[in-house]
Structures are given as structure tokens and as C-alpha cells.
Amino acid sequence: MGRLEQKVALITGAAQGIGEATAEIFHKEGAIVIVTDIQDEKGKAVAARLGAGAYYEHLDVAQESEWRQVTDAIVEKFGKLDILVNNAGITGTEDNMESLLGPQDPEHATLPGWRAVTAVDLDGVFLGCKHAIRVMKEKGGSIVNISSRSGMVGIPSTAAYAAAKAGVRNHTKTVALYCAQNKYPIRCNSLHPAAILTPMWDWAVGAGEARRARIAAIAAGIPLGKMGEPEDVAYAALFLASDEAKFITGAELVIDGGILARSEEHTSELQSHACI
């Protein structure tokens, strides 16, 4: 039996990166996986590659109507939702996004740019938790919120992202306590990755030889001497989603190669991005 055998899991932002790795590992461990994203072609490709027991649904996490539609459809089809991984997120600096949203530092960020990032990163988690509680409170479940090390320290270049991830960190504890207080059999925990090499990093590390050099520069400032991989976060999500973590709620786990544990600070531009 797999660690998630017969469990139904919804994963947001699962078309790539940490979400994709989480979908793959959950599926391997026996879960029925609902891959969700706004990148429909990529998301459909992930579900198709996983095969039987994997499904794709379009979900813009900032839209409550879509959350209600997707969660209701899951319950109608499978009779329950056991696991929610709130993974979808943006920094506002990916690819050409900065040209659309503007700078992300606290002096020059625009209110529309701030709201666009927090709508996905914080509102999306709030809505996910809200509708997971609605459909999980009778049969129980596990909510895993992907925050960031950026939610624990200040990040000069991505103010909205850091603020939103701090909100995710705190809201996770609020949800955990609310569910416990109301005797809902729902656990809620947060993960705080940093320096995980996903497509979110492409804007910072570039391509070709320059990419290798920049990754090496970042790795030099990480105590374990390397950047993390999406599966490093996915395996932590697997543990928190499984019954092995049945006595864990309101907790947070940092997955950063030891960056937060050190006392010295690295102030180069690339090192500052390592919190993401």
C-alpha cells in the first residue's frame, strides 16, 4: 500500500516546479491527484503523463467561484477531498511579469502590482483553506500550505511576495487552531522552502554558461553547498499529507539547505534571491 493509498489530493500550481513534483510523488504513493493550474496545456500534460488516477482542472486560485466549482466537482466525483496542497504562487518578477506589474521593492512597487501578487499568494491560500474546510470538515483531511523562507525574513526585492508568504505562515496556524477548536478532523501545516531550483528562478539565473555560474554562486552561500530540487519540498508535503503526521498541526518546516540556521548574512543580489 502506498502512503496515500485511496486519498484524494488537490494540488494548485501543479503544472511545473514544486507543484508538479508533488503531484508526481503523491500519485506514486497511491493518491488520486487533481492537478490544477492556469497553464492549461502544461497542466494537462502533467496529468496525462501520470496516467490513471490523475486529472486536470483549470483553477485560478484568486477566484472564489473557481474554488467552489473545483472542490464541489471533486466531492461529487470522488465523495471526498483528503488533501489540499496550496502551492500556487508568483513573485511578480518571473519572466516578463515585472514589465506588467512593475518593480516589487517597497519604495517603487505599485498598488496594482502589490495586489496582483498577494491575490495569488495570500488570497489564493485563504480561499483554498476556506473551501477545503467546507468539504473536509465531516470526513477529515490535511492542508499543506507552501509558504517560503521569505515569509520568515525580509526580502528587499520582492516585498509583496514576502508579505504574502508571511501571511500564509500565520494563516496556517489560525486554520489549524480553528479546526481543532471546532473539532474538525483537519490538520493544517506550512512548508518554507528556499533556494529550490524551479522555473521561478529562471529570471534570476538566466541560461547557458551564465546560468551555471549563477547557480554555483548561490550554492556557495548555502550550508549544504547546493540548491534544492522540487522533490525535496514534495517529500516534505508527502509526510504532512500522510497519516504519519496525524499529530502534527499548526507546524512549520523550513527546507532551505541550512540558510536560516546560519548567523552570517550574504548581501549579494543573487544571495538575497536565495530566500525564494
N, C-alpha and C positions, 0 to 999 in steps of 0.2 A: 504494500500500500504506500502511495506517495504521501508526503507530509501535508498536502492539501487535497487529498482524495475526496471527490464529490462536493467540494466547496466551490461557490460561485464568486468570482472576483471581477470587479470593475477597476480598470487602471486608466487614469487620464494621462494625456500627453504620451501615449504609448506607441506613437509612430516611429520614434527614434530614441536614442540615448538611454537614460536610466529607465524610462517607461517601457521601452522595447525589451530591454534586458529583463525587467521584472516580469513582463508578460511571458517571455520565453521560459524563465525558471519556474514560475507558477504553473504554467502548462505542463512542464516536465514533471512537476510534483503532483500532478493529478487534478488540478483545478480546471473548471470551466472558466475560460478567460474572455472577458469582453474588453477588447481593445478599443479605446476611444481617443479621438483627436479631432482637429480641424483640418489636418493634412490628409484628406480622404484617400488619395491614391497610395501614399506611403502606409497609412493605417490598414487599408485593405490588403496590401502586400504582406504586412506582418501577420495578419490573421490567416491569410492563405498559406503562408509558409508554415505556420504552426499546425494547420490542418484541423482534423476533427476536434471539436470541443473549444474552438476559438472562433470568435465572432467580432465583427467590426461595427461600431456605431459612431456616427458623427456626434461630437459633443463640444460645443463652445462653453467652457466652464464658467464664463462670465454671464451666461444667460440662464436664469432660473427655469424658464419654460422648458429648456432642453434637458436640464437635470431631471425635472419631473417626468418628462416623456421617456427618457432613457431608463431611469430607475423603475418606473411603472412597467415598462416593457420587459425588463429583466425579471421582475417578480411574476408577471403574467406568464412568461415563458418557462421559468425555472422554479417558481414557487418561493424564491428567497434570494437575498443577497447576503453573502457571508463576509466578504472582504471588500473594502474600498481603499485604493491607494491614490491619494490626491497628489499627483506628480506634476501635472501641467504647470509650466511656469516660463516666464520670459525675464530677461534683464533689461530690455529696452535698447541694448547695444548690438544685438545679433545682426549679422549680415548688413542689410541696408536699413534696418529698423531705426537706427539713430537719426537717419535723414528724415524719417517720418515723424518720430516722436521728439526729436531734439536731444540736447545734452541731458545727462542723467545726474550730474553733480548737484548739490543742494543750493548752489548760488544761481545756476543758469537753467535748471530744469523748469519746464513749463507745467502749469496745472493740468492741461490735457495729457501731456506726456506722463506725469505722475499718476494720473487716474487710469491711463491705459495699462500701465504696469501693475498697479495694485488691483485693478479689476480682475486680472488673470490670477495673480499670485496670492492675493488675500481673499477677495470676494469669492473667487472660484473655490477656495478651500472651505470658506464659510458655507457656501451653497452645497458643496459636496457633503460636508458633515451633517447639515440640516436634513438633507434628503436621505442620507444613509441612516440617520437615527429614525426617521419616519418609517422606513421599510425594514429596519433591523430590530427594532425595539421589542418585538414579540419573540423572535427566534434567536436573536443574538448575532454578534459579529465583531469584526476587528477593523478599525480605521487606522491607516498608516499615512501620516501627513509628511510629505517631503519638504522640509524647511531647508536650511542651509547653515553653514558656519557663518554666513553673512547675517543671519538672524541673531547672532551672539556677539558680534563686534561691529564697529562702524566701517563702512566702505565708502570712501570719498567719491569714487567714480560712478557708483550705482545706488544713489540714495533711496529711490523708491523701492528698488528690489530689496535692499537691506531692511528697510522699514516693514515691508510686506512680510518678509521671512521672519522677522521678529514677531510680527502679529500672528503668524502661523504657529510659532513656538508657544506663545501664550494661549492662543485659542485651543490648541491641542489639550492643554491641561484643563481648561474650562470645560471642554466637551467631556473629558474623562471624568471629571468630578460631577458634572451634571448627570451623566448616565449612571454613575454609581449612586448618587443621591436619589435618583428616581427608580432604582432597582432594575434598570435596563441592562441586560447582559451584553453590553457593548464596551470594548476596550478601545482606547484611542492613544496613540503614541506618535512621536515625531522622530525623523531622521535628519541629521545635519551634515550633509556631505560638503566637501571642499576639494578642489584640485582633482576633480573627476573629469577625465578627458572625454567629453561629449561634443556634439555639434555646437552646443552653446559656446564653446571655446574657440570656434573657428575664426571669429573676428579678431581674437587676440593673438593667436599663434600663426595665422596665415597658412601658407602652403610651401611645399618643396623643402629645400635646404634650410630656409629661414624658419620654417615650422619646426624642424628637428632641433635647431639651435635654441629656439624659444622654449620648447618643451624641456630641453635639457637645463635651461636657466631656471625654469620654475622648479624642476625636480631637485635641483641643487639646494633649494631652500626648504625642502620637505624632509623632516627627520628620517622617514623611511627611504628617501632617495629616489622616489619615482612618483609619477602621477597615478591616481587611481583609475580603475576601469568601471564602467556602468554596472557590471555584475557584482562589484564589491558592495554597492548600495542595494542591489536587488536581493542578495542573500540576506542582508540585514532585514529587509522588508519581509522576506520569506519567514524568518524567525518570528517577527512580531505578528505576522498574519496567522501563524500556525497556533495550534493548541499548546505547543511547547511554551508559549508566552502567556498562558492563561492567568497568571497572577501579576502581569505587568500592564499597568495603565498609567497615563499621565507622565510617562518617562520620555527621555530624550537620549539619543545615541549619536555621538559625533563620529563621522567617518572621513578622516582628513589626513591620514598618514602621520599623525602626531603634531600637526601645525599648532593647534590650540594649546597643546601641552607645554610648548616651549615658552621661555620667558623673554627671549630677544625678539625684536621685530625686524622684518625685512621691508624696506621702504621703496624699492624699485617699483616701477609701474607694473611690470609683469608679476612681481610678488604680491602686489596688492590685489591682483585679479585672482590669486590662488584661493581666495575665500569663496569664490563662486562654485 
